[in-house]
Amino acid sequence: MDNRMTRRGFTQAGAAALGLALSGAARAEGANQRVAVGFIGVANRGGQLLSAFLKQPDVEVIALCDVFKPVLQKANERLGGRAALYNDFRQLLDRKDVDAVVIATPDHWHAIQRPGRARTYTLRSLSP
């Protein structure tokens, strides 16, 4: 049996661990509280992370942002059409009811999309 950790396994475990950590970190006033999460970038890797977060019972995805409308609509269909949709990430970041933000955009956007957010999960390239 090969026990080596793959990059994919590492990121999946990291997403699951972040979901668990956020469940007690953000709005933990009571046992029935859920963490309100927004996603910036929901294609490809963002979609994979969305799947991982949706498996967490104490996470509620309330906002999605992507510049490509067909991808944005498809991601919202997975949520039953419940999420607020944005094409401009600044509008999502301005929401006061979002406890945490997952940023799954190209690397050169990360610094711009993180101003003042204490609870963000940002993808980072593993290559130098």
Backbone hydrogen bonds, N-H to C=O, Kabsch-Sander energy under -0.5 kcal/mol:
donor,donor_aa,acceptor,acceptor_aa,energy
3,N,1,M,-0.7
10,F,6,T,-2.5
11,T,7,R,-2.3
12,Q,8,R,-2.4
13,A,9,G,-2.5
14,G,10,F,-2.4
15,A,11,T,-2.3
16,A,12,Q,-2.2
17,A,13,A,-2.7
18,L,14,G,-2.5
19,G,15,A,-2.2
20,L,16,A,-2.0
21,A,17,A,-2.7
22,L,18,L,-3.0
23,S,19,G,-1.4
24,G,20,L,-0.8
24,G,21,A,-0.8
25,A,21,A,-0.8
26,A,22,L,-1.8
29,E,27,R,-0.6
33,Q,30,G,-1.5
35,V,58,D,-2.9
36,A,34,R,-0.5
37,V,35,V,-0.6
37,V,60,E,-2.7
38,G,100,A,-2.3
39,F,63,A,-2.3
40,I,102,V,-3.1
41,G,39,F,-0.6
41,G,65,C,-3.6
46,G,43,A,-2.1
48,Q,44,N,-1.9
49,L,45,R,-2.5
50,L,46,G,-2.2
51,S,47,G,-2.0
52,A,48,Q,-1.8
53,F,49,L,-2.6
54,L,50,L,-2.3
55,K,51,S,-0.8
55,K,52,A,-0.6
56,Q,53,F,-1.6
59,V,56,Q,-1.4
60,E,35,V,-3.3
62,I,37,V,-2.2
62,I,60,E,-0.7
63,A,37,V,-1.1
64,L,84,A,-2.8
65,C,39,F,-2.0
66,D,86,Y,-1.8
69,K,67,V,-0.8
71,V,68,F,-0.6
72,L,68,F,-1.9
73,Q,69,K,-2.8
74,K,70,P,-2.1
75,A,71,V,-2.2
76,N,72,L,-2.0
77,E,73,Q,-1.9
78,R,74,K,-1.2
79,L,75,A,-0.6
79,L,76,N,-0.9
80,G,77,E,-1.6
81,G,76,N,-3.0
82,R,79,L,-0.8
84,A,62,I,-2.5
86,Y,64,L,-2.1
89,F,87,N,-0.5
91,Q,88,D,-1.2
92,L,88,D,-0.9
93,L,89,F,-2.4
94,D,90,R,-1.5
95,R,92,L,-1.2
98,V,95,R,-0.6
99,D,36,A,-2.1
99,D,97,D,-0.6
100,A,36,A,-1.7
101,V,119,R,-2.0
102,V,38,G,-2.8
103,I,101,V,-0.6
103,I,121,Y,-3.0
104,A,40,I,-3.1
104,A,102,V,-0.7
109,W,106,P,-2.2
110,H,106,P,-0.6
110,H,107,D,-1.2
111,A,107,D,-0.5
113,Q,109,W,-2.0
114,R,110,H,-0.6
114,R,111,A,-0.6
117,R,114,R,-1.4
118,A,116,G,-0.7
120,T,118,A,-0.8
121,Y,101,V,-2.3
122,T,120,T,-0.6
123,L,103,I,-1.8
